[in-house]
Amino acid sequence: MTNMDVIRNFVHQYRKPFSTETITELTGIETRTVSRSIRTLLNNQEIKCISTQDKLYVSSTAINLRWL
């Protein structure tokens, strides 16, 4: 399993807003790698930024489930 796979799994299973630091602390993957993966996930619209000031993100599927 690649780092991107671990991060993607984390993002899709974690139901609270998260930051780069959250992923780093809970997965053990270095911050630089997590930051690059977050940019990729944002570009792929798999996550959404909910606070630019605090740099908080949520899974796009979590947002979609709340509106069903």
PyMOL CGO cylinders between C-alpha atoms (Angstrom):
from pymol import cmd
from pymol.cgo import CYLINDER

trace = [
    CYLINDER, 0.00, 0.00, 0.00, 1.46, 3.35, -1.02, 0.3, 1, 1, 1, 1, 1, 1,
    CYLINDER, 1.46, 3.35, -1.02, 1.43, 6.50, 1.12, 0.3, 1, 1, 1, 1, 1, 1,
    CYLINDER, 1.43, 6.50, 1.12, -1.22, 7.93, -1.19, 0.3, 1, 1, 1, 1, 1, 1,
    CYLINDER, -1.22, 7.93, -1.19, -3.40, 4.85, -0.62, 0.3, 1, 1, 1, 1, 1, 1,
    CYLINDER, -3.40, 4.85, -0.62, -3.05, 5.22, 3.15, 0.3, 1, 1, 1, 1, 1, 1,
    CYLINDER, -3.05, 5.22, 3.15, -3.90, 8.93, 2.99, 0.3, 1, 1, 1, 1, 1, 1,
    CYLINDER, -3.90, 8.93, 2.99, -6.85, 8.33, 0.66, 0.3, 1, 1, 1, 1, 1, 1,
    CYLINDER, -6.85, 8.33, 0.66, -8.20, 5.63, 3.00, 0.3, 1, 1, 1, 1, 1, 1,
    CYLINDER, -8.20, 5.63, 3.00, -7.77, 7.95, 5.97, 0.3, 1, 1, 1, 1, 1, 1,
    CYLINDER, -7.77, 7.95, 5.97, -9.58, 10.79, 4.23, 0.3, 1, 1, 1, 1, 1, 1,
    CYLINDER, -9.58, 10.79, 4.23, -12.54, 8.62, 3.23, 0.3, 1, 1, 1, 1, 1, 1,
    CYLINDER, -12.54, 8.62, 3.23, -12.93, 7.04, 6.68, 0.3, 1, 1, 1, 1, 1, 1,
    CYLINDER, -12.93, 7.04, 6.68, -12.27, 10.05, 8.92, 0.3, 1, 1, 1, 1, 1, 1,
    CYLINDER, -12.27, 10.05, 8.92, -15.60, 11.80, 9.51, 0.3, 1, 1, 1, 1, 1, 1,
    CYLINDER, -15.60, 11.80, 9.51, -14.33, 14.98, 11.18, 0.3, 1, 1, 1, 1, 1, 1,
    CYLINDER, -14.33, 14.98, 11.18, -12.52, 17.95, 9.64, 0.3, 1, 1, 1, 1, 1, 1,
    CYLINDER, -12.52, 17.95, 9.64, -8.80, 17.25, 9.40, 0.3, 1, 1, 1, 1, 1, 1,
    CYLINDER, -8.80, 17.25, 9.40, -5.56, 19.10, 8.70, 0.3, 1, 1, 1, 1, 1, 1,
    CYLINDER, -5.56, 19.10, 8.70, -2.20, 18.06, 7.34, 0.3, 1, 1, 1, 1, 1, 1,
    CYLINDER, -2.20, 18.06, 7.34, -1.03, 17.70, 10.94, 0.3, 1, 1, 1, 1, 1, 1,
    CYLINDER, -1.03, 17.70, 10.94, -3.92, 15.37, 11.77, 0.3, 1, 1, 1, 1, 1, 1,
    CYLINDER, -3.92, 15.37, 11.77, -3.02, 13.01, 8.95, 0.3, 1, 1, 1, 1, 1, 1,
    CYLINDER, -3.02, 13.01, 8.95, 0.69, 13.20, 9.80, 0.3, 1, 1, 1, 1, 1, 1,
    CYLINDER, 0.69, 13.20, 9.80, 0.12, 12.40, 13.48, 0.3, 1, 1, 1, 1, 1, 1,
    CYLINDER, 0.12, 12.40, 13.48, -2.34, 9.56, 12.88, 0.3, 1, 1, 1, 1, 1, 1,
    CYLINDER, -2.34, 9.56, 12.88, -0.57, 7.87, 9.95, 0.3, 1, 1, 1, 1, 1, 1,
    CYLINDER, -0.57, 7.87, 9.95, 3.10, 8.58, 10.63, 0.3, 1, 1, 1, 1, 1, 1,
    CYLINDER, 3.10, 8.58, 10.63, 3.60, 9.82, 7.05, 0.3, 1, 1, 1, 1, 1, 1,
    CYLINDER, 3.60, 9.82, 7.05, 5.86, 12.87, 6.80, 0.3, 1, 1, 1, 1, 1, 1,
    CYLINDER, 5.86, 12.87, 6.80, 4.28, 16.31, 6.43, 0.3, 1, 1, 1, 1, 1, 1,
    CYLINDER, 4.28, 16.31, 6.43, 5.76, 17.02, 3.01, 0.3, 1, 1, 1, 1, 1, 1,
    CYLINDER, 5.76, 17.02, 3.01, 4.24, 13.84, 1.54, 0.3, 1, 1, 1, 1, 1, 1,
    CYLINDER, 4.24, 13.84, 1.54, 0.87, 14.54, 3.15, 0.3, 1, 1, 1, 1, 1, 1,
    CYLINDER, 0.87, 14.54, 3.15, 0.85, 18.11, 1.79, 0.3, 1, 1, 1, 1, 1, 1,
    CYLINDER, 0.85, 18.11, 1.79, 1.48, 16.88, -1.75, 0.3, 1, 1, 1, 1, 1, 1,
    CYLINDER, 1.48, 16.88, -1.75, -1.24, 14.26, -1.41, 0.3, 1, 1, 1, 1, 1, 1,
    CYLINDER, -1.24, 14.26, -1.41, -3.72, 16.84, -0.11, 0.3, 1, 1, 1, 1, 1, 1,
    CYLINDER, -3.72, 16.84, -0.11, -3.07, 19.00, -3.18, 0.3, 1, 1, 1, 1, 1, 1,
    CYLINDER, -3.07, 19.00, -3.18, -3.72, 15.97, -5.40, 0.3, 1, 1, 1, 1, 1, 1,
    CYLINDER, -3.72, 15.97, -5.40, -6.92, 15.08, -3.53, 0.3, 1, 1, 1, 1, 1, 1,
    CYLINDER, -6.92, 15.08, -3.53, -8.12, 18.69, -3.81, 0.3, 1, 1, 1, 1, 1, 1,
    CYLINDER, -8.12, 18.69, -3.81, -7.45, 18.71, -7.56, 0.3, 1, 1, 1, 1, 1, 1,
    CYLINDER, -7.45, 18.71, -7.56, -9.33, 15.40, -7.92, 0.3, 1, 1, 1, 1, 1, 1,
    CYLINDER, -9.33, 15.40, -7.92, -12.21, 16.85, -5.85, 0.3, 1, 1, 1, 1, 1, 1,
    CYLINDER, -12.21, 16.85, -5.85, -11.95, 13.99, -3.35, 0.3, 1, 1, 1, 1, 1, 1,
    CYLINDER, -11.95, 13.99, -3.35, -11.70, 16.50, -0.49, 0.3, 1, 1, 1, 1, 1, 1,
    CYLINDER, -11.70, 16.50, -0.49, -12.92, 20.04, 0.09, 0.3, 1, 1, 1, 1, 1, 1,
    CYLINDER, -12.92, 20.04, 0.09, -11.29, 22.84, 2.01, 0.3, 1, 1, 1, 1, 1, 1,
    CYLINDER, -11.29, 22.84, 2.01, -13.72, 24.14, 4.65, 0.3, 1, 1, 1, 1, 1, 1,
    CYLINDER, -13.72, 24.14, 4.65, -11.38, 26.66, 6.29, 0.3, 1, 1, 1, 1, 1, 1,
    CYLINDER, -11.38, 26.66, 6.29, -8.56, 28.34, 4.40, 0.3, 1, 1, 1, 1, 1, 1,
    CYLINDER, -8.56, 28.34, 4.40, -7.44, 30.13, 7.55, 0.3, 1, 1, 1, 1, 1, 1,
    CYLINDER, -7.44, 30.13, 7.55, -7.06, 26.93, 9.60, 0.3, 1, 1, 1, 1, 1, 1,
    CYLINDER, -7.06, 26.93, 9.60, -6.42, 24.73, 6.53, 0.3, 1, 1, 1, 1, 1, 1,
    CYLINDER, -6.42, 24.73, 6.53, -9.15, 22.26, 7.44, 0.3, 1, 1, 1, 1, 1, 1,
    CYLINDER, -9.15, 22.26, 7.44, -10.45, 19.69, 4.98, 0.3, 1, 1, 1, 1, 1, 1,
    CYLINDER, -10.45, 19.69, 4.98, -13.25, 17.13, 4.79, 0.3, 1, 1, 1, 1, 1, 1,
    CYLINDER, -13.25, 17.13, 4.79, -13.94, 14.26, 2.47, 0.3, 1, 1, 1, 1, 1, 1,
    CYLINDER, -13.94, 14.26, 2.47, -16.21, 15.16, -0.43, 0.3, 1, 1, 1, 1, 1, 1,
    CYLINDER, -16.21, 15.16, -0.43, -18.21, 12.00, 0.28, 0.3, 1, 1, 1, 1, 1, 1,
    CYLINDER, -18.21, 12.00, 0.28, -18.82, 13.16, 3.86, 0.3, 1, 1, 1, 1, 1, 1,
    CYLINDER, -18.82, 13.16, 3.86, -20.27, 16.42, 2.55, 0.3, 1, 1, 1, 1, 1, 1,
    CYLINDER, -20.27, 16.42, 2.55, -22.46, 14.60, 0.00, 0.3, 1, 1, 1, 1, 1, 1,
    CYLINDER, -22.46, 14.60, 0.00, -23.81, 12.17, 2.60, 0.3, 1, 1, 1, 1, 1, 1,
    CYLINDER, -23.81, 12.17, 2.60, -24.98, 15.00, 4.85, 0.3, 1, 1, 1, 1, 1, 1,
    CYLINDER, -24.98, 15.00, 4.85, -27.17, 16.44, 2.09, 0.3, 1, 1, 1, 1, 1, 1,
    CYLINDER, -27.17, 16.44, 2.09, -28.97, 13.20, 1.19, 0.3, 1, 1, 1, 1, 1, 1,
]
cmd.load_cgo(trace, "trace")
